[in-house]
Amino acid sequence: MIRGSLHSRPPGTNPADMTHAPIHVVGGGLAGSEAAWQIAEAGVPVVLHEMRPLRGTEAHKGEALAELVCSNSFRSDDAETNAVGLLHAEMRLAGSLIMASGDANQVPAGSALAVDRDGFSAAVTSRLEGHPLVSVVREEVTGLPPAAWDQTIIATGPLTAPPLAEAIRAATGADALAFFDAIAPIVHFDSIDLNIAWFQSRYDKVGPGGTGKDYLNCPMDKEQYLAFVRALIEGDKTEFKEWEGTPYFDGCLPIEVMAERGVETLRHGPMKPTGLTNAHDPSVKPYAVVQLRQDNALGTLYNMVGFQTKLRHGEQTRIFRMIPGLENAEFARLGGLHRNTYINSPVLLDRTLQLKSRPGLRFAGQITGCEGYVESAAIGLLAGRFAAAARLGRPVEAPPATTALGALLNHITGGHIVSDDEPGKRSFQPMNVNFGLFPPIEAPRTEGKRLRGKDKTVAKKKAMTARALDDCRRWLGLAPRAEAAE
């Protein structure tokens, strides 16, 4: 069933419609937008269905495609020693719209790639609406796609509307899994006390578009830190009785949940003071530090790094103003909590993200059980390429397992552990891309000597990323790196 209809370009007006039937993509988030772009760039018409603004979600604020609802960071852009940075590089090689739009709208963030969220989503929307093979349709798809949509990608994300989620559940015979995901507050820059806070990236590291002074740091002494932890634990929190028993994803834990795990947890997590020196008084080492990262291109908004929360709004204002430098903070957005839903992909999907019980129907993005903006877009990229190849009658080839794209795909389609003790219990959990998903590799020797410790770890990561980029180029049919450089 489909509700509402508002076309940015009426279907059937594309010249290629007479050659190839369109592929349908349901959901205009990062995964759906990337999938639609890859399909169109392959020369196949695509209809992108997005329910906003006809129907909103618990987290979205506007109607632009690829809206960022949590952090504005795509995390590390280091393609040599970081798995997500490697994923960035592979997606750029594949002509990713999400990465191109992120690069064009980046804001300083140390070694990370952070973006102006409004500029980013506006760029994605503009490119898709301007593509001659893309039709954006504003309507809600409330059931599984009709048989006439023989090639379809469902990329409705962690906020899939209940009617569609129920239709998926009924068709697969498996209950959807879910976990909570929390949103960090955003602070107006001019309300931060710069006589207390100072600019510095951890270890003064310079990243893309950065200077080594890309984070605002608010220091705490031991007494202030302990009082803050107590306030977090005792603060009034939102109750979600309907969602009782839903596990959190460890990569996005609410700040108060981390505090409950032990008084030192935050000091070894988002509030760790290592690599930072108080510019106002270098002789005093902070006991803990709260970091804020630029959230928009104008530099007028900063988000609180790692401060996702389910505290009630009044409590957030009271408790977060206990942080030195934020005593008079004005919040552009307070934190919140929403439910994420994902399917049991290793059981339900094949190697090309196709529903085993219905060929031609693929899933992409966070609904498949990947976690993170970049990972979601990457799975959208793969689903789009797979669907386009199928429509064009070409072989559908998955990326090598040695690549970041392939490693992430492997996790989604078969990387879970099955318990011998509880054979009926599913152990598949959402995960960010990481080197633990890659096939192992030996660390190269230096002058015939074995490396040890940190040197060995760094060398292995560099060898793994070099192998990945070479294999990714071959998968994409690109010239080897040496030839490309020439």
Secondary structure as GFF3:
##gff-version 3
##sequence-region A 1 486
A	DSSP	beta_strand	2	3	.	.	.	ID=ss1
A	DSSP	three_ten_helix	15	18	.	.	.	ID=ss2
A	DSSP	beta_strand	23	26	.	.	.	ID=ss3
A	DSSP	alpha_helix	30	41	.	.	.	ID=ss4
A	DSSP	beta_strand	46	50	.	.	.	ID=ss5
A	DSSP	beta_strand	73	76	.	.	.	ID=ss6
A	DSSP	alpha_helix	83	93	.	.	.	ID=ss7
A	DSSP	alpha_helix	97	104	.	.	.	ID=ss8
A	DSSP	beta_strand	106	107	.	.	.	ID=ss9
A	DSSP	beta_strand	112	115	.	.	.	ID=ss10
A	DSSP	alpha_helix	117	129	.	.	.	ID=ss11
A	DSSP	beta_strand	134	138	.	.	.	ID=ss12
A	DSSP	beta_strand	140	141	.	.	.	ID=ss13
A	DSSP	beta_strand	152	154	.	.	.	ID=ss14
A	DSSP	three_ten_helix	157	159	.	.	.	ID=ss15
A	DSSP	alpha_helix	162	172	.	.	.	ID=ss16
A	DSSP	beta_strand	177	183	.	.	.	ID=ss17
A	DSSP	beta_strand	186	188	.	.	.	ID=ss18
A	DSSP	three_ten_helix	189	191	.	.	.	ID=ss19
A	DSSP	beta_strand	198	199	.	.	.	ID=ss20
A	DSSP	three_ten_helix	202	204	.	.	.	ID=ss21
A	DSSP	beta_strand	215	220	.	.	.	ID=ss22
A	DSSP	alpha_helix	222	234	.	.	.	ID=ss23
A	DSSP	three_ten_helix	241	243	.	.	.	ID=ss24
A	DSSP	three_ten_helix	250	252	.	.	.	ID=ss25
A	DSSP	alpha_helix	255	260	.	.	.	ID=ss26
A	DSSP	three_ten_helix	266	268	.	.	.	ID=ss27
A	DSSP	beta_strand	288	294	.	.	.	ID=ss28
A	DSSP	beta_strand	301	304	.	.	.	ID=ss29
A	DSSP	alpha_helix	313	320	.	.	.	ID=ss30
A	DSSP	beta_strand	331	333	.	.	.	ID=ss31
A	DSSP	beta_strand	336	342	.	.	.	ID=ss32
A	DSSP	alpha_helix	345	348	.	.	.	ID=ss33
A	DSSP	beta_strand	361	363	.	.	.	ID=ss34
A	DSSP	three_ten_helix	365	368	.	.	.	ID=ss35
A	DSSP	alpha_helix	373	392	.	.	.	ID=ss36
A	DSSP	alpha_helix	404	414	.	.	.	ID=ss37
A	DSSP	three_ten_helix	435	437	.	.	.	ID=ss38
A	DSSP	alpha_helix	453	476	.	.	.	ID=ss39
A	DSSP	alpha_helix	481	485	.	.	.	ID=ss40
###
